Amino acid sequence: MHKTSFIKYMVALTIGCMSLVMGGCSLFSKRTPTDPTEGYSDERKAMEQEAQRRLDMARKQLMQNQVQEAKATIKKMRKDCYLALSARKAGILLMDSVDLRIAQNELMKQDSIVLKNPEYGKEAFKKACEKVQFFERKLQYDKRAENKK
């Protein structure tokens, strides 16, 4: 065997081995399912569907400023649909939005009190402002945490 033939043979062998290794690695790489509920039990799938229906209802209630009803709907969904883990995560963000809306409503109430009597409601107004800021930050934090997953 000539020296140039030997080098060509070694290069071809090296490329062939690398192709096998790279191909083998792709066989074991994590496959992302096209259906997010793939692998769920039938019971979990049913609970996920029911939980999503209730979350939609809570969103509508929130849009209509029915905050206590929205909060109760989310709490009931969390209790009844205990296997609906994906919906429960979405419920955390929705509950943050409900809590923020409640705090905003309280702030508007305190604002009108302060406008009528500046000395009377200053402390309550300050607390309402802090509460709104807290829930805004919490909602941002939970959204970032959800996006990292």
TILO-401968 format. One record per residue: x, y, z of N, C-alpha, C in turn; residue number from 1; chain; residue in one letter. Coordinates in pm, whole numbers, plus 50000, padded with zeros to 5 digits. Layout:
{n_X->X	n_Y->Y	n_Z->Z	ca_X->X	ca_Y->Y	ca_Z->Z	c_X->X	c_Y->Y	c_Z->Z	i->NUM	ch->A	aa->A}
...
***
This chain:
{n_X->50085	n_Y->49884	n_Z->50000	ca_X->50000	ca_Y->50000	ca_Z->50000	c_X->50090	c_Y->50123	c_Z->50000	i->1	ch->A	aa->M}
{n_X->50060	n_Y->50217	n_Z->49912	ca_X->50139	ca_Y->50339	ca_Z->49905	c_X->50103	c_Y->50432	c_Z->50018	i->2	ch->A	aa->H}
{n_X->50195	n_Y->50523	n_Z->50044	ca_X->50176	ca_Y->50617	ca_Z->50153	c_X->50054	c_Y->50704	c_Z->50130	i->3	ch->A	aa->K}
{n_X->50029	n_Y->50753	n_Z->50007	ca_X->49914	ca_Y->50839	ca_Z->49978	c_X->49784	c_Y->50758	c_Z->49988	i->4	ch->A	aa->T}
{n_X->49788	n_Y->50633	n_Z->49947	ca_X->49669	ca_Y->50548	ca_Z->49957	c_X->49636	c_Y->50523	c_Z->50104	i->5	ch->A	aa->S}
{n_X->49738	n_Y->50502	n_Z->50185	ca_X->49718	ca_Y->50478	ca_Z->50328	c_X->49656	c_Y->50601	c_Z->50394	i->6	ch->A	aa->F}
{n_X->49702	n_Y->50721	n_Z->50359	ca_X->49649	ca_Y->50845	ca_Z->50416	c_X->49503	c_Y->50862	c_Z->50375	i->7	ch->A	aa->I}
{n_X->49473	n_Y->50836	n_Z->50246	ca_X->49335	ca_Y->50847	ca_Z->50199	c_X->49246	c_Y->50747	c_Z->50273	i->8	ch->A	aa->K}
{n_X->49296	n_Y->50627	n_Z->50293	ca_X->49222	ca_Y->50524	ca_Z->50365	c_X->49194	c_Y->50568	c_Z->50509	i->9	ch->A	aa->Y}
{n_X->49295	n_Y->50625	n_Z->50576	ca_X->49278	ca_Y->50669	ca_Z->50715	c_X->49180	c_Y->50786	c_Z->50725	i->10	ch->A	aa->M}
{n_X->49188	n_Y->50878	n_Z->50628	ca_X->49094	ca_Y->50993	ca_Z->50628	c_X->48952	c_Y->50941	c_Z->50608	i->11	ch->A	aa->V}
{n_X->48933	n_Y->50850	n_Z->50514	ca_X->48800	ca_Y->50795	ca_Z->50488	c_X->48749	c_Y->50719	c_Z->50610	i->12	ch->A	aa->A}
{n_X->48836	n_Y->50642	n_Z->50674	ca_X->48799	ca_Y->50568	ca_Z->50794	c_X->48760	c_Y->50662	c_Z->50907	i->13	ch->A	aa->L}
{n_X->48835	n_Y->50769	n_Z->50925	ca_X->48806	ca_Y->50868	ca_Z->51030	c_X->48672	c_Y->50935	c_Z->51004	i->14	ch->A	aa->T}
{n_X->48647	n_Y->50974	n_Z->50881	ca_X->48519	ca_Y->51039	ca_Z->50846	c_X->48404	c_Y->50941	c_Z->50867	i->15	ch->A	aa->I}
{n_X->48424	n_Y->50817	n_Z->50828	ca_X->48321	ca_Y->50715	ca_Z->50849	c_X->48290	c_Y->50694	c_Z->50996	i->16	ch->A	aa->G}
{n_X->48393	n_Y->50688	n_Z->51081	ca_X->48373	ca_Y->50671	ca_Z->51225	c_X->48301	c_Y->50791	c_Z->51285	i->17	ch->A	aa->C}
{n_X->48340	n_Y->50910	n_Z->51241	ca_X->48275	ca_Y->51031	ca_Z->51293	c_X->48128	c_Y->51034	c_Z->51253	i->18	ch->A	aa->M}
{n_X->48098	n_Y->50990	n_Z->51132	ca_X->47959	ca_Y->50986	ca_Z->51087	c_X->47877	c_Y->50890	c_Z->51172	i->19	ch->A	aa->S}
{n_X->47935	n_Y->50775	n_Z->51203	ca_X->47866	ca_Y->50677	ca_Z->51287	c_X->47842	c_Y->50732	c_Z->51427	i->20	ch->A	aa->L}
{n_X->47943	n_Y->50796	n_Z->51483	ca_X->47930	ca_Y->50852	ca_Z->51618	c_X->47824	c_Y->50962	c_Z->51619	i->21	ch->A	aa->V}
{n_X->47830	n_Y->51053	n_Z->51522	ca_X->47733	ca_Y->51163	ca_Z->51516	c_X->47592	c_Y->51108	c_Z->51493	i->22	ch->A	aa->M}
{n_X->47577	n_Y->51012	n_Z->51408	ca_X->47447	ca_Y->50951	ca_Z->51384	c_X->47394	c_Y->50880	c_Z->51507	i->23	ch->A	aa->G}
{n_X->47482	n_Y->50813	n_Z->51578	ca_X->47441	ca_Y->50744	ca_Z->51701	c_X->47399	c_Y->50841	c_Z->51809	i->24	ch->A	aa->G}
{n_X->47467	n_Y->50954	n_Z->51817	ca_X->47430	ca_Y->51055	ca_Z->51918	c_X->47293	c_Y->51111	c_Z->51890	i->25	ch->A	aa->C}
{n_X->47260	n_Y->51129	n_Z->51762	ca_X->47129	ca_Y->51185	ca_Z->51731	c_X->47017	c_Y->51086	c_Z->51764	i->26	ch->A	aa->S}
{n_X->47047	n_Y->50957	n_Z->51767	ca_X->46945	ca_Y->50860	ca_Z->51804	c_X->46905	c_Y->50872	c_Z->51950	i->27	ch->A	aa->L}
{n_X->47000	n_Y->50915	n_Z->52033	ca_X->46974	ca_Y->50924	ca_Z->52176	c_X->46939	c_Y->51065	c_Z->52222	i->28	ch->A	aa->F}
{n_X->46936	n_Y->51158	n_Z->52128	ca_X->46903	ca_Y->51295	ca_Z->52168	c_X->46756	c_Y->51303	c_Z->52207	i->29	ch->A	aa->S}
{n_X->46725	n_Y->51404	n_Z->52287	ca_X->46589	ca_Y->51421	ca_Z->52337	c_X->46497	c_Y->51460	c_Z->52222	i->30	ch->A	aa->K}
{n_X->46389	n_Y->51386	n_Z->52207	ca_X->46292	ca_Y->51413	ca_Z->52102	c_X->46180	c_Y->51496	c_Z->52161	i->31	ch->A	aa->R}
{n_X->46146	n_Y->51605	n_Z->52093	ca_X->46036	ca_Y->51686	ca_Z->52142	c_X->45907	c_Y->51638	c_Z->52078	i->32	ch->A	aa->T}
{n_X->45807	n_Y->51605	n_Z->52159	ca_X->45682	ca_Y->51554	ca_Z->52105	c_X->45604	c_Y->51665	c_Z->52035	i->33	ch->A	aa->P}
{n_X->45531	n_Y->51630	n_Z->51932	ca_X->45447	ca_Y->51727	ca_Z->51863	c_X->45320	c_Y->51754	c_Z->51943	i->34	ch->A	aa->T}
{n_X->45273	n_Y->51656	n_Z->52016	ca_X->45155	ca_Y->51670	ca_Z->52100	c_X->45201	c_Y->51685	c_Z->52245	i->35	ch->A	aa->D}
{n_X->45174	n_Y->51800	n_Z->52307	ca_X->45221	ca_Y->51819	ca_Z->52445	c_X->45160	c_Y->51721	c_Z->52544	i->36	ch->A	aa->P}
{n_X->45047	n_Y->51662	n_Z->52510	ca_X->44983	ca_Y->51567	ca_Z->52602	c_X->45024	c_Y->51423	c_Z->52572	i->37	ch->A	aa->T}
{n_X->45121	n_Y->51405	n_Z->52483	ca_X->45168	ca_Y->51271	ca_Z->52451	c_X->45226	c_Y->51207	c_Z->52577	i->38	ch->A	aa->E}
{n_X->45181	n_Y->51090	n_Z->52608	ca_X->45229	ca_Y->51020	ca_Z->52726	c_X->45143	c_Y->51044	c_Z->52849	i->39	ch->A	aa->G}
{n_X->45044	n_Y->51133	n_Z->52839	ca_X->44955	ca_Y->51156	ca_Z->52952	c_X->44854	c_Y->51041	c_Z->52961	i->40	ch->A	aa->Y}
{n_X->44811	n_Y->51012	n_Z->53082	ca_X->44704	ca_Y->50914	ca_Z->53099	c_X->44573	c_Y->50975	c_Z->53050	i->41	ch->A	aa->S}
{n_X->44474	n_Y->50892	n_Z->53024	ca_X->44343	ca_Y->50942	ca_Z->52980	c_X->44282	c_Y->51032	c_Z->53086	i->42	ch->A	aa->D}
{n_X->44301	n_Y->50997	n_Z->53211	ca_X->44246	ca_Y->51078	ca_Z->53321	c_X->44311	c_Y->51216	c_Z->53324	i->43	ch->A	aa->E}
{n_X->44442	n_Y->51221	n_Z->53304	ca_X->44511	ca_Y->51350	ca_Z->53304	c_X->44467	c_Y->51434	c_Z->53185	i->44	ch->A	aa->R}
{n_X->44454	n_Y->51370	n_Z->53067	ca_X->44409	ca_Y->51444	ca_Z->52950	c_X->44271	c_Y->51505	c_Z->52974	i->45	ch->A	aa->K}
{n_X->44181	n_Y->51428	n_Z->53034	ca_X->44047	ca_Y->51478	ca_Z->53063	c_X->44053	c_Y->51594	c_Z->53162	i->46	ch->A	aa->A}
{n_X->44138	n_Y->51581	n_Z->53262	ca_X->44150	ca_Y->51689	ca_Z->53361	c_X->44213	c_Y->51814	c_Z->53299	i->47	ch->A	aa->M}
{n_X->44309	n_Y->51795	n_Z->53209	ca_X->44370	ca_Y->51910	ca_Z->53141	c_X->44265	c_Y->51985	c_Z->53060	i->48	ch->A	aa->E}
{n_X->44180	n_Y->51911	n_Z->52989	ca_X->44075	ca_Y->51975	ca_Z->52909	c_X->43977	c_Y->52051	c_Z->52998	i->49	ch->A	aa->Q}
{n_X->43934	n_Y->51988	n_Z->53106	ca_X->43841	ca_Y->52052	ca_Z->53198	c_X->43905	c_Y->52174	c_Z->53263	i->50	ch->A	aa->E}
{n_X->44030	n_Y->52162	n_Z->53300	ca_X->44100	ca_Y->52274	ca_Z->53363	c_X->44115	c_Y->52391	c_Z->53266	i->51	ch->A	aa->A}
{n_X->44145	n_Y->52362	n_Z->53140	ca_X->44155	ca_Y->52469	ca_Z->53040	c_X->44020	c_Y->52539	c_Z->53020	i->52	ch->A	aa->Q}
{n_X->43913	n_Y->52461	n_Z->53023	ca_X->43779	ca_Y->52519	ca_Z->53011	c_X->43753	c_Y->52615	c_Z->53128	i->53	ch->A	aa->R}
{n_X->43792	n_Y->52574	n_Z->53247	ca_X->43771	ca_Y->52659	ca_Z->53365	c_X->43862	c_Y->52782	c_Z->53362	i->54	ch->A	aa->R}
{n_X->43983	n_Y->52767	n_Z->53312	ca_X->44071	ca_Y->52883	ca_Z->53300	c_X->44014	c_Y->52984	c_Z->53202	i->55	ch->A	aa->L}
{n_X->43956	n_Y->52935	n_Z->53092	ca_X->43891	ca_Y->53025	ca_Z->52996	c_X->43776	c_Y->53101	c_Z->53063	i->56	ch->A	aa->D}
{n_X->43700	n_Y->53029	n_Z->53146	ca_X->43589	ca_Y->53091	ca_Z->53218	c_X->43644	c_Y->53198	c_Z->53314	i->57	ch->A	aa->M}
{n_X->43751	n_Y->53167	n_Z->53384	ca_X->43810	ca_Y->53263	ca_Z->53477	c_X->43864	c_Y->53386	c_Z->53403	i->58	ch->A	aa->A}
{n_X->43919	n_Y->53366	n_Z->53284	ca_X->43968	ca_Y->53480	ca_Z->53204	c_X->43853	c_Y->53572	c_Z->53167	i->59	ch->A	aa->R}
{n_X->43741	n_Y->53512	n_Z->53127	ca_X->43622	ca_Y->53593	ca_Z->53093	c_X->43573	c_Y->53668	c_Z->53215	i->60	ch->A	aa->K}
{n_X->43572	n_Y->53601	n_Z->53329	ca_X->43529	ca_Y->53668	ca_Z->53452	c_X->43621	c_Y->53784	c_Z->53485	i->61	ch->A	aa->Q}
{n_X->43750	n_Y->53765	n_Z->53466	ca_X->43846	ca_Y->53871	ca_Z->53492	c_X->43823	c_Y->53989	c_Z->53398	i->62	ch->A	aa->L}
{n_X->43797	n_Y->53959	n_Z->53271	ca_X->43771	ca_Y->54066	ca_Z->53174	c_X->43647	c_Y->54147	c_Z->53211	i->63	ch->A	aa->M}
{n_X->43552	n_Y->54083	n_Z->53277	ca_X->43429	ca_Y->54151	ca_Z->53321	c_X->43443	c_Y->54208	c_Z->53462	i->64	ch->A	aa->Q}
{n_X->43565	n_Y->54206	n_Z->53514	ca_X->43597	ca_Y->54256	ca_Z->53648	c_X->43524	c_Y->54180	c_Z->53759	i->65	ch->A	aa->N}
{n_X->43492	n_Y->54055	n_Z->53733	ca_X->43433	ca_Y->53968	ca_Z->53835	c_X->43549	c_Y->53893	c_Z->53902	i->66	ch->A	aa->Q}
{n_X->43627	n_Y->53966	n_Z->53979	ca_X->43752	ca_Y->53913	ca_Z->54030	c_X->43734	c_Y->53803	c_Z->54134	i->67	ch->A	aa->V}
{n_X->43637	n_Y->53818	n_Z->54222	ca_X->43615	ca_Y->53715	ca_Z->54324	c_X->43567	c_Y->53585	c_Z->54260	i->68	ch->A	aa->Q}
{n_X->43483	n_Y->53595	n_Z->54157	ca_X->43437	ca_Y->53476	ca_Z->54086	c_X->43553	c_Y->53410	c_Z->54012	i->69	ch->A	aa->E}
{n_X->43638	n_Y->53491	n_Z->53950	ca_X->43755	ca_Y->53437	ca_Z->53878	c_X->43848	c_Y->53365	c_Z->53974	i->70	ch->A	aa->A}
{n_X->43870	n_Y->53426	n_Z->54090	ca_X->43956	ca_Y->53365	ca_Z->54191	c_X->43899	c_Y->53232	c_Z->54238	i->71	ch->A	aa->K}
{n_X->43768	n_Y->53228	n_Z->54262	ca_X->43702	ca_Y->53104	ca_Z->54306	c_X->43708	c_Y->52997	c_Z->54198	i->72	ch->A	aa->A}
{n_X->43693	n_Y->53036	n_Z->54072	ca_X->43700	ca_Y->52940	ca_Z->53961	c_X->43838	c_Y->52877	c_Z->53953	i->73	ch->A	aa->T}
{n_X->43942	n_Y->52958	n_Z->53968	ca_X->44080	ca_Y->52906	ca_Z->53962	c_X->44107	c_Y->52814	c_Z->54081	i->74	ch->A	aa->I}
{n_X->44065	n_Y->52854	n_Z->54199	ca_X->44086	ca_Y->52769	ca_Z->54317	c_X->44015	c_Y->52635	c_Z->54302	i->75	ch->A	aa->K}
{n_X->43892	n_Y->52638	n_Z->54250	ca_X->43817	ca_Y->52514	ca_Z->54232	c_X->43885	c_Y->52425	c_Z->54126	i->76	ch->A	aa->K}
{n_X->43936	n_Y->52488	n_Z->54020	ca_X->44007	ca_Y->52412	ca_Z->53917	c_X->44129	c_Y->52344	c_Z->53979	i->77	ch->A	aa->M}
{n_X->44203	n_Y->52414	n_Z->54063	ca_X->44323	ca_Y->52357	ca_Z->54124	c_X->44288	c_Y->52238	c_Z->54214	i->78	ch->A	aa->R}
{n_X->44174	n_Y->52247	n_Z->54280	ca_X->44132	ca_Y->52139	ca_Z->54369	c_X->44080	c_Y->52019	c_Z->54290	i->79	ch->A	aa->K}
{n_X->43992	n_Y->52045	n_Z->54194	ca_X->43927	ca_Y->51937	ca_Z->54120	c_X->44017	c_Y->51872	c_Z->54016	i->80	ch->A	aa->D}
{n_X->44101	n_Y->51949	n_Z->53951	ca_X->44183	ca_Y->51899	ca_Z->53839	c_X->44328	c_Y->51884	c_Z->53885	i->81	ch->A	aa->C}
{n_X->44348	n_Y->51804	n_Z->53984	ca_X->44480	ca_Y->51789	ca_Z->54046	c_X->44584	c_Y->51727	c_Z->53953	i->82	ch->A	aa->Y}
{n_X->44543	n_Y->51656	n_Z->53850	ca_X->44639	ca_Y->51598	ca_Z->53756	c_X->44674	c_Y->51691	c_Z->53640	i->83	ch->A	aa->L}
{n_X->44603	n_Y->51801	n_Z->53628	ca_X->44622	ca_Y->51894	ca_Z->53516	c_X->44738	c_Y->51987	c_Z->53548	i->84	ch->A	aa->A}
{n_X->44858	n_Y->51935	n_Z->53545	ca_X->44976	ca_Y->52012	ca_Z->53586	c_X->45003	c_Y->52130	c_Z->53494	i->85	ch->A	aa->L}
{n_X->44984	n_Y->52112	n_Z->53365	ca_X->45008	ca_Y->52223	ca_Z->53270	c_X->44908	c_Y->52336	c_Z->53295	i->86	ch->A	aa->S}
{n_X->44783	n_Y->52299	n_Z->53313	ca_X->44680	ca_Y->52401	ca_Z->53338	c_X->44702	c_Y->52468	c_Z->53473	i->87	ch->A	aa->A}
{n_X->44750	n_Y->52393	n_Z->53569	ca_X->44775	ca_Y->52451	ca_Z->53702	c_X->44886	c_Y->52556	c_Z->53695	i->88	ch->A	aa->R}
{n_X->44987	n_Y->52531	n_Z->53610	ca_X->45093	ca_Y->52631	ca_Z->53590	c_X->45035	c_Y->52758	c_Z->53529	i->89	ch->A	aa->K}
{n_X->44949	n_Y->52740	n_Z->53429	ca_X->44884	ca_Y->52856	ca_Z->53367	c_X->44794	c_Y->52926	c_Z->53469	i->90	ch->A	aa->A}
{n_X->44736	n_Y->52849	n_Z->53559	ca_X->44650	ca_Y->52905	ca_Z->53662	c_X->44726	c_Y->52995	c_Z->53758	i->91	ch->A	aa->G}
{n_X->44853	n_Y->52967	n_Z->53780	ca_X->44935	ca_Y->53052	ca_Z->53867	c_X->44944	c_Y->53193	c_Z->53808	i->92	ch->A	aa->I}
{n_X->44973	n_Y->53200	n_Z->53678	ca_X->44982	ca_Y->53331	ca_Z->53613	c_X->44847	c_Y->53402	c_Z->53612	i->93	ch->A	aa->L}
{n_X->44742	n_Y->53327	n_Z->53588	ca_X->44609	ca_Y->53388	ca_Z->53586	c_X->44572	c_Y->53438	c_Z->53726	i->94	ch->A	aa->L}
{n_X->44604	n_Y->53362	n_Z->53828	ca_X->44576	ca_Y->53406	ca_Z->53965	c_X->44655	c_Y->53533	c_Z->53998	i->95	ch->A	aa->M}
{n_X->44778	n_Y->53541	n_Z->53948	ca_X->44857	ca_Y->53664	ca_Z->53967	c_X->44784	c_Y->53782	c_Z->53903	i->96	ch->A	aa->D}
{n_X->44728	n_Y->53761	n_Z->53785	ca_X->44654	ca_Y->53868	ca_Z->53717	c_X->44530	c_Y->53908	c_Z->53795	i->97	ch->A	aa->S}
{n_X->44462	n_Y->53810	n_Z->53852	ca_X->44343	ca_Y->53837	ca_Z->53933	c_X->44383	c_Y->53917	c_Z->54058	i->98	ch->A	aa->V}
{n_X->44488	n_Y->53874	n_Z->54125	ca_X->44534	ca_Y->53945	ca_Z->54244	c_X->44577	c_Y->54088	c_Z->54210	i->99	ch->A	aa->D}
{n_X->44639	n_Y->54105	n_Z->54095	ca_X->44679	ca_Y->54239	ca_Z->54051	c_X->44555	c_Y->54325	c_Z->54028	i->100	ch->A	aa->L}
{n_X->44454	n_Y->54269	n_Z->53964	ca_X->44331	ca_Y->54345	ca_Z->53939	c_X->44263	c_Y->54384	c_Z->54070	i->101	ch->A	aa->R}
{n_X->44260	n_Y->54293	n_Z->54167	ca_X->44202	ca_Y->54325	ca_Z->54297	c_X->44278	c_Y->54440	c_Z->54362	i->102	ch->A	aa->I}
{n_X->44410	n_Y->54436	n_Z->54355	ca_X->44493	ca_Y->54542	ca_Z->54412	c_X->44470	c_Y->54674	c_Z->54338	i->103	ch->A	aa->A}
{n_X->44455	n_Y->54669	n_Z->54206	ca_X->44429	ca_Y->54791	ca_Z->54129	c_X->44293	c_Y->54851	c_Z->54166	i->104	ch->A	aa->Q}
{n_X->44193	n_Y->54764	n_Z->54183	ca_X->44061	ca_Y->54812	ca_Z->54224	c_X->44067	c_Y->54880	c_Z->54361	i->105	ch->A	aa->N}
{n_X->44142	n_Y->54820	n_Z->54452	ca_X->44158	ca_Y->54879	ca_Z->54585	c_X->44230	c_Y->55013	c_Z->54576	i->106	ch->A	aa->E}
{n_X->44330	n_Y->55022	n_Z->54489	ca_X->44403	ca_Y->55147	ca_Z->54470	c_X->44310	c_Y->55257	c_Z->54418	i->107	ch->A	aa->L}
{n_X->44225	n_Y->55224	n_Z->54323	ca_X->44130	ca_Y->55323	ca_Z->54271	c_X->44035	c_Y->55370	c_Z->54381	i->108	ch->A	aa->M}
{n_X->43991	n_Y->55277	n_Z->54463	ca_X->43903	ca_Y->55311	ca_Z->54575	c_X->43974	c_Y->55405	c_Z->54672	i->109	ch->A	aa->K}
{n_X->44098	n_Y->55371	n_Z->54708	ca_X->44174	ca_Y->55455	ca_Z->54800	c_X->44206	c_Y->55592	c_Z->54738	i->110	ch->A	aa->Q}
{n_X->44227	n_Y->55594	n_Z->54609	ca_X->44255	ca_Y->55719	ca_Z->54540	c_X->44136	c_Y->55813	c_Z->54551	i->111	ch->A	aa->D}
{n_X->44017	n_Y->55762	n_Z->54531	ca_X->43899	ca_Y->55848	ca_Z->54541	c_X->43878	c_Y->55897	c_Z->54685	i->112	ch->A	aa->S}
{n_X->43913	n_Y->55813	n_Z->54783	ca_X->43902	ca_Y->55855	ca_Z->54923	c_X->44001	c_Y->55967	c_Z->54953	i->113	ch->A	aa->I}
{n_X->44123	n_Y->55952	n_Z->54905	ca_X->44226	ca_Y->56054	ca_Z->54928	c_X->44189	c_Y->56185	c_Z->54859	i->114	ch->A	aa->V}
{n_X->44129	n_Y->56177	n_Z->54741	ca_X->44089	ca_Y->56299	ca_Z->54671	c_X->43983	c_Y->56376	c_Z->54749	i->115	ch->A	aa->L}
{n_X->43893	n_Y->56304	n_Z->54815	ca_X->43787	ca_Y->56369	ca_Z->54893	c_X->43840	c_Y->56424	c_Z->55025	i->116	ch->A	aa->K}
{n_X->43929	n_Y->56348	n_Z->55089	ca_X->43982	ca_Y->56387	ca_Z->55219	c_X->44130	c_Y->56349	c_Z->55223	i->117	ch->A	aa->N}
{n_X->44219	n_Y->56439	n_Z->55183	ca_X->44362	ca_Y->56407	ca_Z->55172	c_X->44427	c_Y->56353	c_Z->55298	i->118	ch->A	aa->P}
{n_X->44385	n_Y->56395	n_Z->55413	ca_X->44448	ca_Y->56350	ca_Z->55536	c_X->44400	c_Y->56211	c_Z->55580	i->119	ch->A	aa->E}
{n_X->44279	n_Y->56175	n_Z->55541	ca_X->44216	ca_Y->56053	ca_Z->55592	c_X->44278	c_Y->55924	c_Z->55538	i->120	ch->A	aa->Y}
{n_X->44304	n_Y->55917	n_Z->55409	ca_X->44341	ca_Y->55788	ca_Z->55352	c_X->44482	c_Y->55775	c_Z->55301	i->121	ch->A	aa->G}
{n_X->44573	n_Y->55860	n_Z->55345	ca_X->44710	ca_Y->55856	ca_Z->55292	c_X->44778	c_Y->55721	c_Z->55315	i->122	ch->A	aa->K}
{n_X->44768	n_Y->55668	n_Z->55434	ca_X->44837	ca_Y->55543	ca_Z->55467	c_X->44778	c_Y->55426	c_Z->55388	i->123	ch->A	aa->E}
{n_X->44646	n_Y->55421	n_Z->55380	ca_X->44581	ca_Y->55314	ca_Z->55304	c_X->44615	c_Y->55324	c_Z->55156	i->124	ch->A	aa->A}
{n_X->44624	n_Y->55448	n_Z->55106	ca_X->44660	ca_Y->55469	ca_Z->54966	c_X->44803	c_Y->55420	c_Z->54941	i->125	ch->A	aa->F}
{n_X->44893	n_Y->55451	n_Z->55032	ca_X->45032	ca_Y->55407	ca_Z->55018	c_X->45041	c_Y->55254	c_Z->55017	i->126	ch->A	aa->K}
{n_X->44967	n_Y->55188	n_Z->55106	ca_X->44966	ca_Y->55041	ca_Z->55110	c_X->44908	c_Y->54982	c_Z->54982	i->127	ch->A	aa->K}
{n_X->44803	n_Y->55046	n_Z->54930	ca_X->44743	ca_Y->54998	ca_Z->54804	c_X->44842	c_Y->55010	c_Z->54689	i->128	ch->A	aa->A}
{n_X->44919	n_Y->55119	n_Z->54686	ca_X->45023	ca_Y->55136	ca_Z->54582	c_X->45128	c_Y->55026	c_Z->54592	i->129	ch->A	aa->C}
{n_X->45171	n_Y->54998	n_Z->54714	ca_X->45272	ca_Y->54894	ca_Z->54735	c_X->45220	c_Y->54757	c_Z->54693	i->130	ch->A	aa->E}
{n_X->45094	n_Y->54733	n_Z->54720	ca_X->45034	ca_Y->54604	ca_Z->54683	c_X->45030	c_Y->54587	c_Z->54531	i->131	ch->A	aa->K}
{n_X->44992	n_Y->54693	n_Z->54460	ca_X->44990	ca_Y->54688	ca_Z->54313	c_X->45130	c_Y->54662	c_Z->54261	i->132	ch->A	aa->V}
{n_X->45228	n_Y->54732	n_Z->54314	ca_X->45367	ca_Y->54712	ca_Z->54270	c_X->45413	c_Y->54570	c_Z->54296	i->133	ch->A	aa->Q}
{n_X->45377	n_Y->54516	n_Z->54412	ca_X->45415	ca_Y->54379	ca_Z->54445	c_X->45359	c_Y->54281	c_Z->54343	i->134	ch->A	aa->F}
{n_X->45229	n_Y->54291	n_Z->54313	ca_X->45169	ca_Y->54195	ca_Z->54220	c_X->45219	c_Y->54215	c_Z->54077	i->135	ch->A	aa->F}
{n_X->45253	n_Y->54337	n_Z->54040	ca_X->45313	ca_Y->54359	ca_Z->53907	c_X->45447	c_Y->54288	c_Z->53897	i->136	ch->A	aa->E}
{n_X->45529	n_Y->54303	n_Z->54001	ca_X->45661	ca_Y->54236	ca_Z->54001	c_X->45645	c_Y->54084	c_Z->54005	i->137	ch->A	aa->R}
{n_X->45550	n_Y->54035	n_Z->54084	ca_X->45527	ca_Y->53890	ca_Z->54094	c_X->45483	c_Y->53833	c_Z->53960	i->138	ch->A	aa->K}
{n_X->45395	n_Y->53903	n_Z->53893	ca_X->45348	ca_Y->53858	ca_Z->53761	c_X->45464	c_Y->53854	c_Z->53661	i->139	ch->A	aa->L}
{n_X->45548	n_Y->53956	n_Z->53661	ca_X->45665	ca_Y->53958	ca_Z->53572	c_X->45760	c_Y->53843	c_Z->53604	i->140	ch->A	aa->Q}
{n_X->45785	n_Y->53820	n_Z->53733	ca_X->45875	ca_Y->53712	ca_Z->53774	c_X->45820	c_Y->53576	c_Z->53731	i->141	ch->A	aa->Y}
{n_X->45691	n_Y->53553	n_Z->53755	ca_X->45632	ca_Y->53424	ca_Z->53719	c_X->45630	c_Y->53404	c_Z->53567	i->142	ch->A	aa->D}
{n_X->45610	n_Y->53510	n_Z->53491	ca_X->45614	ca_Y->53498	ca_Z->53344	c_X->45754	c_Y->53462	c_Z->53298	i->143	ch->A	aa->K}
{n_X->45857	n_Y->53526	n_Z->53356	ca_X->45994	ca_Y->53493	ca_Z->53320	c_X->46028	c_Y->53349	c_Z->53356	i->144	ch->A	aa->R}
{n_X->45984	n_Y->53307	n_Z->53474	ca_X->46011	ca_Y->53168	ca_Z->53518	c_X->45943	c_Y->53070	c_Z->53424	i->145	ch->A	aa->A}
{n_X->45823	n_Y->53102	n_Z->53379	ca_X->45750	ca_Y->53014	ca_Z->53287	c_X->45818	c_Y->53008	c_Z->53151	i->146	ch->A	aa->E}
{n_X->45871	n_Y->53121	n_Z->53103	ca_X->45937	ca_Y->53124	ca_Z->52972	c_X->46069	c_Y->53051	c_Z->52971	i->147	ch->A	aa->N}
{n_X->46134	n_Y->53038	n_Z->53086	ca_X->46262	ca_Y->52967	ca_Z->53092	c_X->46245	c_Y->52816	c_Z->53077	i->148	ch->A	aa->K}
{n_X->46126	n_Y->52767	n_Z->53101	ca_X->46102	ca_Y->52622	ca_Z->53096	c_X->46086	c_Y->52574	c_Z->52956	i->149	ch->A	aa->K}
***
